[in-house]
């Protein structure tokens, strides 16, 4: 079902998932749940639909942290250093390969739950700056000022500029 897919640790760490295109939307969520190379999950299905709705011909689902959990609160308190580093490298590799990358920041307010989510966000901002991505959000910001996660969206919204520095 998905022609872009990379994972590790017996598929317990997922780095990339998506469908190739000449102009893919890059989506950065929180952490992967149940989607595999063969089947999607609700988050990936929503992300793919938004990419199509916004005129992209492909998408790549990435996450701030690659360890699978259906509930981010069940992740360990500390990040696995190998998973963390390999994930940042994978994200930069995807973005670097695109001429004009558009990134949908889609991690939601839950980014506050683990310090390593915020560290990944900040590290990615610094690492990706040289590739000059267009940062976007879908819909309004959350009450605490974060871009909404795909599980909390309205298809009537549009991708809008996201000031990641703010």
C-alpha positions, 0 to 999 in steps of 0.5 A: 500500500505504501511505497515509502517505508523504513523501520527498525527494531522489528518494526517497533521504530518507524521512520518513514511511511508514505506514497511517492510523488513529484510534489509530496507533502512532508508531515511531522506528527508525534510518534507512530501508532499502528500503520504499517507498509501494508495498512494505514491507521486513522492518523495516516489516512487523515494525513494522506487525505489532507495532502490530496486535498491540498494538491500534493501528489504524494506524502511522507509521514514522519514523527518527532519520535519513531517508537510506536505507541498507540498512546504517547503517554505509554512511551518511556520517560527517556528517549532511546538515543539510537532511535532519536538520532536515526529518526532525525537523520531520516527526516533530514534525508527526506527533506533534503531530497526535495527541491521545495519542501513543504512541511506540515507541523502536525504534532499537537499539544501532546508535544508537551508530554515528553521533553524529548518531543520538544527537543526533537522539534527544536533540533529539526528546526535547526537541522532543516533550516538550510533546506528552506522548507515552507512550514505549514499548519492545518487549521487553527493552533491549539489552546497552548499554541501548537499545530494540531495533530491530524486526529483533531482536524476538520477537512474544511480547514486549509494548510496555512503558514506556521511560524515555527520560530514563535 
